[in-house]
Amino acid sequence: MDFFAAQADARRRSRWLVFWLVLAVMGIIALVYLSFVLLLGFGVRDGEMFLWNSELFFWVCLIVGGSVATASLYKMWQISSYGGRWIAEQLGGRMISRETQEPAEKRLINVLDEMAIAAGIPAPVAFVLDEEHSLNAFAAGLNTRDSVVGVTQGLLNTMNRDELQGVVAHEVSHIVNGDSRLNLKLIGVLHGIYIITLIGRGFMRARGKNAGGVILIGILLCLIGSIGLFFGRLIQAAVSRQREYLADASATQFTRHPAGLSSALRKLQRASSEILHPEAGSASHLFFGDSSGSASWFKFDTHPPLADRIRRLGGIILHQSDKETLPSAPAFGEAEPIPVLAANPHAAMPAIPAIPAIIPAAVLMDNAPEEISSESLTKAQILLAFLPESLREQAHHISGATGILAGLLFSTQPDIRAKQEKLLPSYSLLTAQELYQWLAGQPEHGARYRLVWLDLALPTLREAKEAERPQLITLAKDLIRADGRVSPTKFAFYSLLRGSLLSPSEQRVKRRELRLEQLDRDISDLLALLAYAGHDDIDTAMAAYKEAIEGSPVGIQHPFPAKNEISLNKISEALSHLALAAPPYRKKLLAACEIAVRYDGKITPVENELLRAFAQSLDCPAPDIWQQAA
């Protein structure tokens, strides 16, 4: 299953949420109505019992339905406004600064960087649940630019690098497959049907002389809300279980090391994965392992059995008698294998170990997304190993990451570069100069590494405070304007920066702008920019454009635009419109972009960078062509 098939499947599943929500609301309404009729005397008239009271039923429908809808819409508004980071904080998470000196946290950051660069998505922000000593992890986010990955303190302290890599690959797969967005929608939906239970629990905490009546009301509300809990747990189980199998298979295809993920799952068999935070119930479908306690009301398994997941990975299954005696894998701080990476990224790639035959081929071939491959992960690790350690360390600090961004935008002309340097604060200037000099000393002026450096800087810049983010965007604009022109490369970098720093609410586009005739013009501009960027000859560029247009989803083909008709503001607006299109439409569009890029048989760094910017703006993993760039 590829990325777009997984996205389409997630959309189909999200439609089923409406059906289950309606059933849940109908059940709550029926229970509330019967409570009024049978317990509170609303069904008695002139000494006789009546089960049907149309006026009462109308008001119950209005109040209950309105309450559920209001609670769901409010929660969904919060999620759409604040995104994955807000969810992580609601679960008690602490963002791990990329400046951290804690060895276990640094290891998590390094693994996230490797996975994100290989998957062609921005690196998720890392969170740790400090108060949770069980073994668990989660991913959350409205899109690939908004994503976060969180782990419990217990998992961070217990897993070795191979196991941590397996868990992180599993969570990154959820992000790539579009599960994270579906899971956040589910939290919003469930909040509405849980609201009666939440209010009831609040009443049950009442204290004081007259608290008895309030507590009784709380108990009644909890009983009524139990129907919401029932359907909520049922929805979580129905949506989540198959997606966990898919993420396990994707992670195995990604790392080509099923033993790491299998060992992590065996540790879950030995230990608890329960999350104690009060918000964990409505988010149990987010987690790597079952986060609910054994005594939870209406417990439906939101995850497949661990033994079944381990069996599919070809691992050893623990039986009850083995759980205390099986030696655990080395935890952090103990000896663990250190991968040996080539110092020269231009050297031959190391051989990729074959997947053991014990793993069923169907698990990998039928379920794993094609966009994520172990070859991409290996190449990402090699590229990262080649970068100067001092500059990599600088990329973990806001000031250093600002310098990295500036160094990427520096002009090759000394007089213009001098103007750009005056725009930088002193604490970022040295890093910018050092990176520029390092890139200038590489073949093709470091074109092979520019996106890697940006990938390292952007997650750090995402840690900036909300008030500081517009300043970073303005600084990038000023650095670009100092050159007097906006090159496609600088546009690509600015687009990636803006997409990473703007909040989900700031990136939202009105759906009324999504008209087919507008989308046709948008696609025409996008493909023309790619054709011009990769082909110096106008005839070759036109031919590349025509072939790409033939493979695109346009309804009406527009003539090849002149170069001066393509403004980068128009391209930005076009990407905002096209990001709202359905997954099959975006899949065909991205394939058309690849046709334009590959037309002359070579891929330039500029084409690669534009394609990466387009993919991120469309909320898709970047096509795996970066290693082919000249």
C-alpha positions, 0 to 999 in steps of 0.5 A: 500500500503506497502513501496515497492509498493509505491516505484514501483509506484513512479518509474512507475510515473517517466517514465511518466515524460519522455513522458510529457517532450518530449511533452513539448520540442516539443511544445517549439520547435514548438513555437520557429520555428513559431516565427522565420518563422512568426515574424523574416522573416525566412519563406519568400523566393523570396517574398513568404511565406513558413511555412516549412524550414528544415534547420531552423527546424533542428537548432531550434531542436538542439539548443532548445533540447540541451538547455533543455537537458543541463539545466535538466542534470545540475540541476539533477547533482546538486541534485544528488551531494548535495541532500535534504539539497541543495534543502532546502537551495535553497528555502531559508531554514535555518538548525535548529541546534539540539543545538537550545534553541528556544522552537518551534524549539526544539519541531519540533526536538523532533517530528521528532525524534519520527517519525523517530525512529518509522518509522525505518529511520534516522531522517531528518534534520530540516529546517525553511523558516524564511522569509515565514509567510504562513503555509506550509512544505515540505520534500526532499531527494534522499533517507532516509539517505539524507532526510530533512523536512522543515517548514515555520516560520508561520507554526512553530509559529502557529501549536500546537503539535498535528497539528505539529505531523500530518504535520511531519507524512505527510512529513515523509510518503513522505520520506518512500513512495519514493515520495521525490526522485521522487519529486527531479527528477521532479525538475531537469526535470522541470528546463530544460523546464523552462529555456527559461522562466527563461532567459526571466525573466532575460532579462526583468530586464535589465536597461539602455538606450538600455534596450528596445530591451533586454526587448522585447527579454525577453518578447518574450522568456517568451511567448515562454517559456509559453508552458514549464510553461504550461506542467510543471504545468500539470506535477506537478499536475499529479504527486503530487495530488494522492501522497498527499492523500496517505501521508495523509492516511499514517500520520493518520495510523502512529499517530492514531490521525486524528484530529491533521492533520485535524486541521492543514488542517483547519488552511490552509483553514483560512490562506495562504500557498503561498511561495514567494521565486522565486525558489518555482514555480519549487518546488511547488509539494514538499509542504504540501499545495498549494504554488503557488499564485492565480495569477500564470500563468497556475495554475493547482492544485498540491494538492487535494482540502483542503475540500476533504482532510479534509473530508477523514480524517473525519474532519469538513470542513470550509465554506467561512463564517466560516473562520473568526469565527471558533476559532483556535486551541491553538498555540505554547505557549498556553496551549496544552495537554502534552502526559503522557508516561510510565517512565518504557519502560518494563511496559505494553504499553498504549492502542492505541485509536481506529480510529473514525468510521467516517474515511473511512476504505478504506482510511487507509486499501488501502492507508497506508503503512504497515511499519508505525504503531501507535504502533511503534510511541507509543513505540518510545515515551516511549523509548525516555521518559526513557532516561536520560535527561542530555544525551539526551541534550548532543546528540544535540551537536556535541561534545556530539553526538561524545561522544554518538557514542564513548560510543556505540563503547566502549569495555567491556574490561577495558584495551581496553577501556582505549586505546579507551578513549585516542582517544577521545577529552576531550569534548566528553570523559565525555559523552562517559563514562557517556553513557557507564556506563548508558548502563552497568547498563541496562538489557542486557547491554542496548541492547534495547537502543543502536539503539535509542541512535544512532538514536539521535546522527546521525542527530546531526553528520549530521550537522558537516561541510563537512571537519569534516565528514571524521574525524568522520568516521576515529574516528569510525574506530579507536575506532573499530580497538582498539578492535582488531576485528570488531563485527557485532554490530560495523559493523552495527553502522559504516555502519549506521554512514557512510551512514549518513555522506557521501554525495550522490555523495560519496555513488554512485556506478557504475551501471555496477557493478550491475550484477546478478551473483554478486548480487547472491554472495552478497545475499549469504554473507549477509544472511550468516552473519545474520545466524552466528550472531544469531545462535551459533550452526553451524548446526542451522546457516546453516539451517537458511541460507538455509531457507533464501536463498530459500525465497531470489531473488537469481538466483543461490544458493551458498553453505553456506560460511565459517565464515572466508570467510565473510569480512565486506568489502565484506558486505559493497560492497554487500550492495552498489550493492544491493541498486541499485536493483529494489524495488521488488527485495529489498523487497524479499531480506529484507524478506529473511533477516527476515527469517534468523533472525526469524529462531530460534524463537528469535531476538537478539540485534545483529540481530536487529542491523544488520537488521537495518543497512541492511535496511538503506543501501538498502534505506528501512525502518527497519522492525518493529521488534526492540521491540522484541529484547531481 
